[in-house]
Amino acid sequence: MPIDPRAGSFFDLSDRIKLRLTGEDRIRFVNGQITNDIRKAAESSAIAACVLNVKGKLNAHIFLSVHDDCLFVDAAAPLHDTLAARLDRYIIADDVQIDDVTTEFSIFHVLGDAILPELGRIVTTNRFALPGFDLWVNRSEHDQVAQTLAATIPFCDQACTEKFRVEQGIPIWGKELTEEIIPIEANLEESCVDYEKGCYIGQEVISRMKMSGQRNKSLCGLLSSSEPLAAGMKLFSGGGEDREIGWITSAAWSERLGKQIALGFVKRPFNQAGGEVVADANENQRIRVGIVSLPFAAELAVND
């Protein structure tokens, strides 16, 4: 039987890009680049944040922890060639240095109440809409630490991780998160945006959306009782008007739900939970799809 990561498991996130920022101005500089307040971060607890362009659209989704002499940032592997350059572009007269330390460290993320020996630096981090912690270790110790973890808790491999994060409604870079998306559209407001902090690049757009209460589209949970769903499928309103209103970004079969589930962006006013849209599989097939709130918590609870 497939494992249930909620009951306790660990994930290998070692492919993520890791940056170390040093210099006297690092705190002030980074706080002017991210949507969250860096003062919430500490050595033992990381925050999630977004890095934006001037139009309020995503350049990166990151996790960040603060140490006495540096900051550590990690982000999805596809951002390896762009994130450091994006940050460096705004270092004008600041005393800030950015070092790529991706090959120096491995990151494991752990869910559950596992009691671990002193394996590495522990940082509490919420990556899957559940309390968890990261374990930072030297890259040379990767295999040994992985074996130690696997002796006490199940390992959630790549396929398991993908299915679990879809069930949890977690957007990732390259699928739900791209340079065309504003964080609020991807449900990152609660975890990544602080409206009380000082100015940052892209803040005007985010504040304007907050004041208006409007978003053109939002990330939704999608359910199909029988027919499979797939990333890239277009969504339509159905009925007489039959407008194109969105697209699917990720899909998976959920054993716990016994249904095909997906994440996708749906334009308003069609993105209300309880509604129904149509997915266009091909010229001869259209699939009726229900819209649910994320994560798929209520639906999963019924089946547990």
C-alpha positions as CSV (number, residue, x, y, z in Angstrom):
1,M,0.0,0.0,0.0
2,P,1.2,3.6,-0.7
3,I,2.4,5.5,2.4
4,D,0.5,8.3,3.9
5,P,3.0,11.1,4.4
6,R,0.8,12.8,6.9
7,A,1.5,9.9,9.4
8,G,5.2,10.6,9.2
9,S,7.7,10.5,6.4
10,F,10.7,12.3,4.9
11,F,11.5,13.9,1.6
12,D,14.8,14.4,-0.2
13,L,15.0,18.1,-1.4
14,S,18.7,18.1,-2.0
15,D,18.3,19.2,-5.7
16,R,17.0,22.6,-4.5
17,I,19.3,25.6,-5.1
18,K,20.8,27.0,-1.9
19,L,22.3,30.5,-1.5
20,R,24.2,32.0,1.4
21,L,24.1,35.8,1.7
22,T,26.6,37.7,3.8
23,G,27.5,41.3,4.3
24,E,26.5,44.1,6.7
25,D,23.5,45.1,4.6
26,R,22.1,41.6,4.0
27,I,19.0,41.9,6.2
28,R,17.9,45.3,4.9
29,F,18.6,44.3,1.3
30,V,16.7,41.0,1.4
31,N,13.7,42.5,3.1
32,G,13.5,44.9,0.2
33,Q,13.3,42.0,-2.2
34,I,10.8,39.7,-0.6
35,T,7.1,39.7,0.1
36,N,7.4,38.4,3.7
37,D,9.0,40.0,6.7
38,I,12.5,38.7,7.3
39,R,12.1,39.5,11.0
40,K,9.9,36.4,11.3
41,A,12.8,34.1,10.3
42,A,15.4,32.7,12.7
43,E,18.2,30.2,12.6
44,S,15.9,27.5,13.7
45,S,12.8,28.5,11.7
46,A,12.4,29.4,8.1
47,I,9.8,31.6,6.4
48,A,8.4,31.2,2.9
49,A,8.5,34.3,0.7
50,C,8.2,35.4,-2.9
51,V,10.6,37.4,-5.0
52,L,8.8,39.6,-7.6
53,N,9.3,41.8,-10.6
54,V,8.0,45.4,-10.7
55,K,4.7,44.1,-12.1
56,G,4.1,42.0,-9.0
57,K,4.7,38.7,-10.9
58,L,6.9,35.9,-9.6
59,N,10.6,35.7,-10.1
60,A,10.9,33.0,-7.4
61,H,9.3,31.3,-4.4
62,I,11.8,30.8,-1.6
63,F,12.4,29.6,1.9
64,L,14.7,31.7,4.1
65,S,16.4,31.3,7.5
66,V,18.5,34.0,9.4
67,H,21.8,33.3,11.1
68,D,24.2,35.6,13.1
69,D,26.5,36.1,10.2
70,C,24.5,35.1,7.1
71,L,21.1,34.2,5.5
72,F,20.3,30.9,3.8
73,V,17.8,30.8,0.9
74,D,16.6,27.7,-0.9
75,A,14.4,27.5,-4.0
76,A,13.3,25.0,-6.7
77,A,16.1,23.6,-8.8
78,P,14.9,25.2,-12.1
79,L,15.7,28.6,-10.6
80,H,19.4,27.7,-10.3
81,D,20.4,29.9,-13.3
82,T,18.2,32.9,-12.5
83,L,17.7,33.5,-8.7
84,A,21.2,34.6,-7.8
85,A,21.3,36.8,-10.9
86,R,17.9,38.3,-10.0
87,L,19.0,39.2,-6.5
88,D,22.4,40.5,-7.6
89,R,20.8,42.8,-10.1
90,Y,19.5,45.0,-7.2
91,I,22.7,45.1,-5.2
92,I,23.8,48.7,-6.0
93,A,25.9,50.1,-3.1
94,D,24.9,47.4,-0.6
95,D,27.4,45.4,1.3
96,V,25.9,42.0,0.3
97,Q,27.6,38.9,-1.2
98,I,25.7,36.0,-2.7
99,D,27.4,32.5,-2.7
100,D,25.9,29.5,-4.4
101,V,26.3,26.7,-1.8
102,T,24.0,24.2,-3.6
103,T,26.7,21.5,-3.8
104,E,27.8,21.9,-0.2
105,F,24.5,20.9,1.5
106,S,21.6,18.4,1.2
107,I,18.1,19.1,2.6
108,F,15.7,16.5,3.9
109,H,12.2,17.5,5.0
110,V,10.5,15.5,7.8
111,L,6.9,15.3,8.7
112,G,5.6,13.7,11.9
113,D,6.9,13.3,15.4
114,A,10.2,11.5,14.6
115,I,12.8,11.8,17.3
116,L,16.1,12.0,15.5
117,P,19.7,11.8,16.6
118,E,21.9,14.9,16.0
119,L,22.1,14.5,12.2
120,G,22.4,18.1,11.1
121,R,21.0,21.6,11.4
122,I,17.2,21.4,12.1
123,V,15.0,24.3,10.8
124,T,11.2,24.2,11.3
125,T,9.6,24.8,8.0
126,N,6.0,24.5,6.6
127,R,6.4,23.1,3.1
128,F,3.3,21.0,2.7
129,A,0.7,22.9,4.7
130,L,1.6,20.8,7.7
131,P,4.1,21.3,10.5
132,G,7.5,19.9,9.6
133,F,11.2,20.6,9.7
134,D,14.2,20.7,7.4
135,L,17.4,18.8,8.1
136,W,20.4,20.5,6.5
137,V,23.5,18.3,6.3
138,N,26.8,18.3,4.5
139,R,26.4,16.9,1.0
140,S,29.1,14.2,1.8
141,E,26.8,12.9,4.5
142,H,23.7,12.6,2.2
143,D,23.6,8.8,1.8
144,Q,24.3,8.1,5.5
145,V,21.6,10.5,6.7
146,A,19.1,9.1,4.2
147,Q,19.7,5.6,5.5
148,T,19.4,6.7,9.1
149,L,16.1,8.4,8.4
150,A,14.7,5.5,6.4
151,A,15.4,3.1,9.3
152,T,12.7,4.9,11.4
153,I,10.3,6.7,9.0
154,P,9.0,6.0,5.4
155,F,10.7,7.8,2.5
156,C,8.3,9.7,0.2
157,D,10.0,9.4,-3.2
158,Q,9.5,11.7,-6.2
159,A,6.2,10.1,-7.3
160,C,4.9,10.1,-3.8
161,T,5.9,13.7,-3.2
162,E,4.2,14.8,-6.4
163,K,0.9,13.1,-5.5
164,F,1.1,14.4,-1.9
165,R,1.7,18.0,-2.8
166,V,-1.2,18.0,-5.2
167,E,-3.4,16.6,-2.5
168,Q,-2.1,19.3,-0.2
169,G,-2.7,22.0,-2.8
170,I,1.0,23.1,-2.8
171,P,2.0,25.0,-6.0
172,I,5.6,24.5,-7.3
173,W,7.8,26.3,-9.7
174,G,7.4,25.4,-13.3
175,K,3.9,24.1,-12.9
176,E,1.6,26.4,-10.9
177,L,4.3,29.0,-10.2
178,T,5.7,30.9,-13.3
179,E,6.8,34.4,-14.2
180,E,3.2,35.1,-15.4
181,I,1.6,34.4,-12.0
182,I,1.0,36.9,-9.1
183,P,1.5,35.2,-5.7
184,I,-2.1,35.9,-4.5
185,E,-3.5,34.1,-7.6
186,A,-1.5,31.0,-6.4
187,N,-2.9,31.1,-2.8
188,L,0.5,32.2,-1.5
189,E,-0.9,35.2,0.4
190,E,-1.2,33.6,3.8
191,S,2.2,31.9,3.8
192,C,4.3,34.4,1.9
193,V,2.9,38.0,2.1
194,D,3.2,40.4,5.0
195,Y,1.1,43.6,4.5
196,E,2.7,45.4,7.5
197,K,6.3,45.3,6.5
198,G,8.3,47.9,4.6
199,C,8.5,48.4,0.8
200,Y,9.7,45.7,-1.6
201,I,9.8,45.3,-5.4
202,G,6.3,44.6,-6.7
203,Q,4.6,45.7,-3.5
204,E,2.3,48.2,-5.2
205,V,0.6,45.5,-7.3
206,I,0.1,43.2,-4.3
207,S,-1.3,46.0,-2.1
208,R,-3.7,47.1,-4.8
209,M,-5.0,43.6,-5.1
210,K,-5.5,43.5,-1.3
211,M,-7.4,46.7,-1.4
212,S,-9.7,45.7,-4.3
213,G,-10.2,42.2,-3.1
214,Q,-10.2,41.1,-6.7
215,R,-8.1,38.6,-8.5
216,N,-8.7,37.6,-12.2
217,K,-7.9,34.0,-11.6
218,S,-7.1,31.7,-8.7
219,L,-5.6,28.3,-8.1
220,C,-8.3,25.7,-7.4
221,G,-8.7,22.1,-6.6
222,L,-10.3,20.0,-9.3
223,L,-12.0,16.6,-9.1
224,S,-13.0,14.0,-11.6
225,S,-14.9,10.9,-10.5
226,S,-13.7,8.7,-13.4
227,E,-11.9,10.3,-16.4
228,P,-8.2,11.1,-16.0
229,L,-7.1,14.7,-16.0
230,A,-3.7,16.0,-17.2
231,A,-1.6,19.1,-17.0
232,G,-2.2,21.4,-20.0
233,M,-5.9,20.6,-20.4
234,K,-7.9,23.8,-21.0
235,L,-11.0,24.5,-18.9
236,F,-14.3,25.8,-20.2
237,S,-17.4,27.2,-18.5
238,G,-19.7,24.7,-20.4
239,G,-23.3,25.6,-21.2
240,G,-24.4,27.8,-24.0
241,E,-21.6,30.4,-23.7
242,D,-18.8,27.9,-23.2
243,R,-16.0,30.3,-22.5
244,E,-12.4,29.2,-22.0
245,I,-11.8,30.0,-18.3
246,G,-8.5,28.3,-17.3
247,W,-6.1,25.4,-17.5
248,I,-4.9,22.5,-15.5
249,T,-1.3,22.7,-14.1
250,S,-0.9,19.3,-12.3
251,A,-2.9,16.1,-12.0
252,A,-2.7,12.8,-10.0
253,W,-4.7,9.8,-9.0
254,S,-5.5,9.9,-5.3
255,E,-6.0,6.5,-3.7
256,R,-7.2,8.2,-0.5
257,L,-10.0,9.9,-2.4
258,G,-10.5,7.3,-5.1
259,K,-10.7,10.1,-7.6
260,Q,-8.6,11.9,-10.1
261,I,-7.5,15.2,-8.6
262,A,-5.8,18.2,-10.2
263,L,-4.6,21.8,-9.6
264,G,-5.5,24.5,-12.0
265,F,-6.1,28.2,-12.5
266,V,-9.8,29.2,-13.0
267,K,-10.9,32.7,-13.9
268,R,-13.6,34.5,-11.8
269,P,-16.5,34.1,-11.4
270,F,-16.2,30.4,-12.3
271,N,-13.7,29.6,-9.5
272,Q,-16.1,29.2,-6.6
273,A,-15.9,25.9,-4.6
274,G,-18.9,23.8,-5.4
275,G,-19.0,24.8,-9.0
276,E,-18.4,22.7,-12.1
277,V,-16.4,23.3,-15.2
278,V,-15.4,21.3,-18.3
279,A,-11.9,20.0,-19.1
280,D,-11.1,19.6,-22.8
281,A,-9.3,16.3,-23.2
282,N,-9.4,16.2,-27.0
283,E,-11.7,17.0,-29.9
284,N,-14.1,14.2,-29.0
285,Q,-14.0,14.1,-25.2
286,R,-14.9,16.6,-22.5
287,I,-14.7,15.9,-18.8
288,R,-17.0,17.4,-16.2
289,V,-14.8,18.6,-13.3
290,G,-15.9,19.8,-9.8
291,I,-14.2,22.7,-8.1
292,V,-13.2,22.3,-4.5
293,S,-11.2,24.4,-2.0
294,L,-7.6,23.7,-1.3
295,P,-6.1,21.6,0.2
296,F,-8.4,18.7,-0.5
297,A,-8.8,18.4,3.2
298,A,-12.6,18.0,3.5
299,E,-12.8,15.4,0.7
300,L,-9.9,13.4,2.2
301,A,-11.5,13.5,5.7
302,V,-14.6,11.8,4.3
303,N,-12.5,9.0,2.9
304,D,-10.2,8.5,6.0
